[in-house]
């Protein structure tokens, strides 16, 4: 995989794992682009995503847009996306962006843009960001007819008005329209629902002498989930909770873990549970500990008793076997001794009779 390909993956993960304002049941269309200039790399790479599904990729070396993971005819969508990639974004990168006079090589520009459809099919926000060497230089957003623009340098009024008009009249409606069309084409993929597997368990913390309460939800899709740790039925303050990052699994599902450090005495005083809300669940899911933390050895006692009983039975059997074996050996010795005595006696009586004769 090329260096640019690796950068696309890194950028994708940063976007995926970053906090998002997307509502449950909403959908989004993403454009992730890199423009690298300098030996030995000098190319443009653009990836288009529907939610977290890659729908296509454009590369300046081939100047081709290749659809990904499509099971339906998307020729019209493919052509429209290719036009945006080749004639808009490619031209913007090459002609508009100016590389700084740095000695290091290669130099990298990145662009991220996405628009949203809320759960009620109402258009949400559109956000676009441009970064150079990992630092954001420009950020634009539009939501409910309000346009905002932030830049490291002052923008001339005429140029700013042109950017605003293009976002409001071209980029935003085009993105929303394309998003709706992709949702129609790929509704089976994006509407897939997989229920989370949720566990609540604890581990001893040798450093503090206390315990760490863990709530783990894994194997769910889509990625939006509300995971809450509860103490006596009340949500634990976010200041006390660690974790909460969304992580991808290898099968296309996701996982999330939240943890809480508690003292040893708190384990007996409070009841801890965990709740999960997800699109795949009809009702809120509430889970308790895998075992009762107040009686950590309760579940172990039956197993220990069974093992001890088996060991006792085995030892008893061995003792009985050895005792019987010893008795058998002793009886055999007594029998052999008695037989030998009888033979000796018979021999002594016979000899005198022969002499008399």
Secondary structure, DSSP 8 states (H G I E B T S, - for coil): --HHHHHHHHHHHHHHHS-----TT-EEEEEEEEEEEETTEEEEEEEEEETTEEEEEEETTTTEEEE-S--S--HHHHHHHHHIIIIIIHHIIIII------SSSSEEEEEEEEEEE-TTS-EEEEEEEEEETTEEEEEEEEETTEEEEEESS---HHHHHHHHHHIIIIIHHHHHHHHHHHHHHTHHHHT--B--EEEEEEEE-TTTSSEEEEEEEEEEBSS-EEEEEEETTEE--TTTEEEEEEEE-TTS-EEEEEEEEE-HHHHHH--EEEEEEETT-SS-EEE-BSS-GGGTTHHHHHHHHHHHHHHHHHHHHHHHHHHHHHHHHHHHHHHHHHHHHHHHHHHHHHHHHHHH-
